[in-house]
């Protein structure tokens, strides 16, 4: 596995861990049940979508900023 693939894999793993931690902490308050409630599932679904959507927006902004910096050089 080359370095670029390893770096991308690590980046995705880190993002998914952060997503899981943020959304579970936000949406799941009661761990006494073996399964998630419908409200918890819905909350995690919305939270995950917002997290990924925000991550995409930030990545696009950073890409554009990086391209602008390259053009100046």
PEKA-V907518 format. One record per helix or strand. SS is the DSSP state (H for helix, E for strand). FROM is the first residue (numbers start at 0). LEN is the number of residues. If there is no record, write none. Layout:
# PEKA-V907518
ss=SS from=FROM len=LEN
ss=SS from=FROM len=LEN
This chain:
# PEKA-V907518
ss=H from=2 len=25
ss=H from=37 len=35
